[in-house]
Amino acid sequence: AYQFGQDPAVVALNYSCWTYWLLGEPKNASRAIQRALTLGRTLNHPLSLAFALFYAAWHHILRREFDLALQMAAETIK
């Protein structure tokens, strides 16, 4: 159903992460991105996982967790 797109739940969780971040709720943002990554890894849909990893990398950059951002980026390009 989503051969050329991403899973809607992964997309919603990624956007939730940014929304929580902008609202000043970093713990909820981290929870949302972890849920997106978990779902992305279990779906067996590479584009959804890549989308979750991309947002996770940005989340870690915003948190100044550059080593974790680099790990997400490296996993994205595998």
C-alpha positions in Angstrom: 0.0 0.0 0.0 2.9 2.3 0.6 5.5 1.1 -1.9 6.8 4.6 -2.7 6.0 6.4 0.6 6.3 5.9 4.3 4.2 4.2 6.9 1.7 6.8 8.2 2.3 5.9 11.8 6.0 6.4 11.4 5.4 9.8 9.8 3.0 10.8 12.6 5.5 9.8 15.3 8.3 11.7 13.6 6.1 14.9 13.4 5.0 14.3 17.0 8.7 14.4 18.0 9.2 17.8 16.4 6.0 19.1 17.8 6.9 18.0 21.3 10.3 19.6 20.9 8.9 22.9 19.8 6.5 22.8 22.7 9.5 22.4 25.1 8.8 18.8 26.0 12.0 17.0 25.2 11.1 13.8 27.1 8.0 13.4 25.1 9.9 14.2 21.9 12.4 11.4 22.8 9.6 8.9 23.5 8.0 9.7 20.1 11.2 9.3 18.1 12.0 6.0 19.9 8.5 4.7 19.1 9.1 5.8 15.4 12.4 3.9 15.3 10.9 0.8 16.9 8.0 0.7 14.5 10.3 1.5 11.5 12.6 -1.4 12.4 9.7 -3.9 12.8 7.8 -3.0 9.6 10.2 -4.5 7.1 9.8 -1.3 5.0 13.2 0.3 4.3 11.8 3.7 3.3 9.8 4.0 6.6 12.9 3.0 8.6 15.1 5.6 6.7 12.5 8.3 7.4 12.5 7.4 11.1 16.3 7.4 11.2 16.5 10.7 9.5 14.2 12.4 12.0 16.1 10.6 14.9 19.4 12.0 13.6 17.9 15.6 13.6 16.4 15.0 17.1 19.8 14.1 18.4 21.4 17.1 16.7 18.9 19.3 18.5 19.8 17.7 21.8 23.5 18.1 21.0 24.0 14.4 21.0 26.2 14.4 18.0 27.6 10.8 18.4 24.0 9.5 18.4 23.1 11.6 15.4 26.1 10.2 13.6 25.0 6.7 14.4 21.5 7.3 13.1 23.0 8.9 9.9 25.3 5.9 9.4 22.4 3.5 9.8 20.4 5.5 7.3 22.9 5.2 4.5 23.4 1.4 4.9 
